[in-house]
Amino acid sequence: LWSLGYCARLLKTNHFRTAASNTSFPAVWMLLAQHSGTIPGLFVVVKKNTLFTMPETVEDKTNPELYLPHPGVRGMTLLNREAFKRTLVVPALKVKKEIVHSVLKALKRSVLQRPGLKRVVEDPEDEGSRFVILDPHKVPEFSLGESEQQVLKELGVPPEVCQYQLELSYENFKSEEILRAVLPEGQEVTSGFSRVGHIAHLNLRDHQLPYRHLIGQVIMDKNPGVTCVVNKTNIIDSTYRNFEMEVLAGENNLVTKVKENNISYELDFSKVYWNPRLSTEHGRIVGLLRAGDVLFDVFAGVGPFAIPAAKRRCQVFANDLNPDSYSWLLHNCRLNKVHARVKAFNMDGRAFLRGPVREELSKELPLLGEEHKTAFHIVMNLPALAVEFLDVFRHLLVGEPCSPAGLPTVHCYGFSKHSDPARDIQERAEAVLGTSLAGRCSTFLVRNVAPNKEMLCLSFQIPADVLYKRPCP
């Protein structure tokens, strides 16, 4: 009967509304029998008097609706977990309880895997037997393959597959399945987020905003350890690189603790900038440093470059204009016991480059000998604006240039929507510096920020004719 796709489609087309949540299981099969002329005599009803909807889904092994919640949840804006209950007919094997473990091991690829769902259930009519629930996608038409049947034969288990009424609840659905069932059909579903300690950070689209509190609750329910869900309400365009946010679910506590590359940071996510997607880039730059090197971090934030650099026994000058970032930077330096090797500043980026950076370079570069061991690195992680700050390096120092090997290396970050983003950011930097960087720079693709928008890191040693202004005779 299950191969009669026509009957199933007819049932779905003509009787879907009557076969909703208030339709009993026997009634639906009587309705199907009117078109097929047969009621399946071998059908095993394990659970009696339970509700049943859309039985036709079990016949289609590629049917994406098989594990969708009840269709009545469409358009829900206030989460009602009880409304997600539905009953499916799934294949099952009846086995003696003594050999359940062996059967599970032998059929591990065919056993149903769902969040919070028991793969083995009791047989209400036989205490010595259990039902092993199988995946309808892996066992199409309720028939096991030859290899599975052979394995069962060796275990002494009859290979006949029965049909089991399985009740799914809110706990058994994945967050993406729940949101796809709730949002209007055809609209994009966002189930991804950034995790910052106990905070889940979403970037919802306009069409998702009416459902934002439900989405927040679902994300919190399905991700252990998340106790607060927030949504960004504007882009990062403020002076301090933070953004307004709305708490969608959970506690209104935005002070959190995170761990990146084995280093702990504490911060107020509502007042400072933190992006967990940059951990690999932080590690890459810090990996270029050696003990004794000097790092100037122009836009330091709470210290993801500065603190691990200090851990490598580098001397660090870290700056941030945001007073909250500056406070958390000092806090994290003490937290990680590197405050003795970090000099922190709360200044504008240009003032920091023309002040402490110029002062330190003017003092240290003339002392470098031919066999110098100290390298100077300047990190400028402000992708929206950093390239515009490069003009500060033009004639920043006065005097005779140091040896070429001792010239500071700049790591400047930027965004690009150009078809050739590497060439784009290099040409923009050259325009600001007033010189060519051809053959003297490298470009690293950090990450894709949005469609047709890349974040890159341009690294180069500042040319001597740019950095130095020779004194007049």
N, C-alpha and C positions, 0 to 999 in steps of 0.2 A: 504493500500500500504506500510505503514511504517513497517509492520511485514515481508515484503518480503526481508529478509536479503540477499538472494541470489542475488537479483537485485542490491542491494546496493553494495555488494562486487564486482559484475561484473563491475559496473560503476567505482568503485575505481581502479580495476585491469586494465581494458582495456582502460579507458578514462580519467585517472587522469591527464595526461599531457595536454589534450585538455580542461579539465575542470578547468584549473588554473585561474589566476587572470583576464585573458582577455576573460573569458567565461561568457555569460550572463545567468541570472537565468532561463528564459524560455527555452533556448537551452538545458540546462542540463536536465530539466524535460522532454523535448521531447525525449532526448536520453534515459532516464530511461524508458519512456513509450514504446520505441521500444521493450524492453525486458519484460515489465510487461503487455503490451497490454492495459493499462489504464492510463489516466491522472487524477490525483485526482481532482475531480470536486469541492470538498468542501474546497480546499486550498485557504486561504485568503491572498492575496498579499497586505501588508500594505505599503511597500515602493516599488516604481516602478523604473525600469531602474537602478538597483544597481547591483554591481558585486557580484558573489556568488561562493563559492568554497566548495568542499567536503560536499554536502548535506547529505550524508549517515551518518555523525557522530551523527546526532540528534537521530537516532534510538537506539543507544547503550548507555544505561545509565551508563555503566562503562568504556566508551571509554576515555582513558587519553588524547587523541588528540583533544578532543572537544574544549578545550580552548587554544590550541597552536596557536601562531601567524602564519602568512602565511609561507608556507614552503620555499619560496624564500629567506628568511633571513638566511638560513643555510650557515655558513662560513663567515658571515659578520664580518669584523674587525673594520670598522669605522661606528659608530652608525648612522643609517638613520631611524628616527622614523616613517616616512611616510610609509616605507616598511612593517610595522607590521600590517597594516590595513587588515581586512578580514571580511567577512559577514557570519553570522550563521543563520540558521532557528531555532527559539526557540518557545516554547509554550507561549501563552499570553491569558489573559482574558480581554474581553471588558466589562467595568463597567461604570456606571454613576459617574461623577466626585464627586457628593455629598457623595458617600459612599466609595470612594477610601480608606480612612483611615481605615474604618471597615474591608474592604477586606484584606488590608495589615496585619492588626492585626490578622485576622482569618487564613491567609495562610502564616504566617511569616516563616514557615519551608520550604515552597515550592517556595518562591520568590527568584529570581536570585540575588545573592550577588557577585558583582565584583567591584574591585577598580575603583572609579570614574564613575561608571555606574548608570544611573537613572533607578530606578525600575518602575517608572510610566512615560509614555510618552503620548503625545497628539495623538488623532485620527484625521488625516488630513481631514477626511470626515465627522466628527461629533464633533462640538465644545463642546457639552455637555457630551462627553464620553472620557474615558481614557483607555489606554492599560496597564495592570499590567503584567510585564514580569516575567515569571516563569522559574525555573531552569530545563533544560532538564533531568538532572540526577534525579531530584525529581519527575518529571512528565513524566515517560517513555511512549512512544507511544502516546503522546499528550492526555492522559486520566487521569483525577483526580480520586483519590480513593473515596470510598463511604463516608468516614467521611468528606472529603473536599466538596464533592457534597452536603451533607446534610447541612453543614454550609452555602454554597452559596444559597441553597434553602431558608434557613431562612432569608437571607439578600435580597432575591428577585433578585438574579443574575443568569442568565442562566449558567449552568455548562459547556456549550460547549467551548472547548479550540480551539482557532485559532492558526495559525502559522505566526510568525512575523519575518521579516528579520531584524536582529540586526547587526549593524556594530560595530565591536570592533576595537579599536585603541591602540597605544602603552600605553596610560594612563590606559587602562583597564586590562592589563596583570601584573601579579606579576613578581618580579625580577627573581625568579627561573624559571618561564615559559619562560621568554625571553631568559635567558641564555641557557636553555635546547634546545630551538629552534635554537640558533645561533651556539653553539659548535657542533663539529662532533658527529654523533650518537654513543652511547655506551660509551662516555667519561664522566668522573665524572664532575658534576656541583657543583661549590662552590658558594653558595649565603650567607653563614654565615660570620660574621666578628666581630671583637672587636670594641666597640665604646669607644673612648677616647675623651670626649668633642665633638668638631665639627669634629673630625677625625674618619674615618672608616679604620680599619687596617685589611688587607687581608693577607692570606698566600696561594698564588696561586701555583698550581702544574705546572710542566714543560709544560704539554700539553695545559695549559690555557694561557701561556705567550703571544702567538701571539694575543690573544683577550683581553689582560690586560686593555688596555685603554677603550675599549667598556664596559668591566665588571665594571671598576671603574665608568664610567659615569652612568651606569644603577643603581648601588648601590647608587650613589648620588641622582639620580632622584627619587628613590623609598623610600628614608629615609629622611623625613624632618629634617632639622637641621644639616645634614651632608654637609659640604662645602669643604671637602678635603678627598680624598681616597688615601691610600698608600699601597704599597706591600713590605713585607720584602724580601730583596734580599740575605740575608745570615743568618745563624743561630747565636745564641748568643754565640759567642766564644771569644769576646774581653775582655780585662782586666776590662772594665767598664760596662759590661753586657748590652750594647746597640747594635743596629744592623743597618746595612745600609738599607735604604729604598728608594723606587722610588715613586714619586707622580704620580698617574695614572689619576686623574681628580680633577678639582677644584683649589682652591687657594693654593699657596705654603707657607702656614702658619702653622707651626708645634708647635707653642706655644699655649697651650690650658689650659682650666680650667675644672676640674672634681670635682664631689662631691661623696664621699663615706662615708656611715654610718653617714650622716648629717655633714660631715666635708669637707671643700673645700680645694683643692690643685691646684696649678698652676705649670706647668712644660713645658719643651721643649721635646716633644715626640721623637725627633730625637737624643737626647743626653743623656737621662736618661731612666731607666727601669720603666715601669708601666704596670701592668696587672690587668684589671678590674675583671678578674675571681677569684681574691684572696680576694675580699672584705669580704666574709663570714669568711675566715680564719683569716683575720686581726681582725674582730670582736670577733671571738672565743678566741683568745689569750688575747686580751685586756680585755675580760670579766672575765679572771682569776685573774686580778689585783685588788687590793684594794688601797684606798687612803693611801699614806705613803710608799707604796712599791717602790722598786728600779728596773728599767728596763735598761738593757744594750743591745742595738740594734747594733749588730756587722756589719750588712750590711743593713743600714737603708734606703737607697734610698732617696726619697723625703719626707719620714716621715709617711707612713701609719700605722706603729706600734707606733712610737714615739709620734706623735702628739695626737692621741686619748688617749694614756696612760697618757700624761701630762694633758689632759683634765680631767682625773680621779684623778688628784692631786697626781700623782706619780712623783718621781724624775727620770729623764731620762738622760742617757748617750747614744748619738746616733752617729754612725760613718759610713762614706762611703768613699771608696778610690777614687771614681769618683769626680773630682772637680766640675763638673756641678751638680751632685746630691747633693753635699755638699752645693753649693750655693742655690739651690732650697729648700733644707731642711731648711736653715736659713730663706729664704723668707717665706716659709709656716708656720714656727713657729711664725714669726711676723704677718703673715696674720691671724692666728688663736689665736693670743695673748697668746701664751704659751712659749715664748722665755725665760721667767724668770725661767722656770722649766726644760729646755732642755739644756744640755751642748753638743755641736756638735763638731765633730772631723773629720778631713780629713786625715785618716791614713790607712795603710794596716791592715787587720783584725787581724793578729797575733800581730802586734805592739800595736793595741788597747787593745787586751786581756792582753798582758804582761805589758802594761803601765797603762792607766787610770782604767781598770777593776781591775787589781791586787791591785793597790793603794787603790781604794775605798773599796774592800773586806778586805784587810789587816787592814784598819782603822775601818770598821764597824762591822765585824763579831765578834771580841773579846768583843765588847760592848753589844752583845746580851745576855740578861738574860734568865732565864728559861721561863718567860712569854713574850718572845719577840713578837712584833707585826709586824715587818718589814720582808717582803719576798723579796728575790732577784731572778730575772728572767733574763736569758740570751737568746735572740732570735738570731738565726743564719739562716737567710733566704737567703741562696745561694745554692740552691738544687744540683747544679752540683759539688760543691767542699766542702760544709760545713762540711761533715763528716771528711774530711782530716784535718780540723782545730782542731778537738777534742783533739789531742795530746798536745795542749797548756795547757790543764787543769792538766796534770800530774805534780804533785809537783809545782803547780803554787804558792801556799802559803807555808810559813815556820812557824812552831810553833805547838802548841797543837790545835787539831780540836775543832771547836765550837760544840754546841749541834746539834745532827742529824737533828732536825727540821729546823735549820737555814741554812743548806747547800743550795747553789744556785740551782735553777731548770733551766735546759737547754732545749730549744725547738729548735731542730736541724732538718733542712729540707733536704730531699734527693730524688733522683730519683731511681727507681728500675724497671728492666725488668724481675725480677725473678718471678717464678710461685708462690712463697710465699713472696711477697714484704715486709711484716712486719718482718718476720724472717730474710730476707736478710739485711735490713737496721740495725736491731739490732745487727746482727753478725758483720757487718762491723764496727759499732761504738765500739763494744766490742774489736775488734782487734786493733783499734787505741788507745783506752783508756787503754788497757792491763788488763781489769777486766771483770767479768760477770755482766750483767744487769738483769739477770733472776729474775723476781719478783720485780724489782725496776724501771721498765720503762713502758710506755704506747705508743702505736703507733696509729696515727690518719691518715686515708686516706684523703688527701686534695682534689685531683682531678685526673682524667685520662688525661694525657698530650697527649698521642698518643696511637695507638694500642699497647698493651703489655708494656706500660710505665706508671708507676704511680708516683705521687708526694706524699710523706708522711712526717709527722712530728713526730719525736721521742722525747718524753719528759721524762726527768729523773732528779733526784737529783744527783749531782756529789758525788760519794762515798768519804768519808773522807780519805780513804787510797790512793785515786787517787789525790785528791785536795791538801792534805797537805804533806809536807816533814818534818818529825820530826828532830829537831836539834840534832846533835851528842852530846853525853855526854861530 
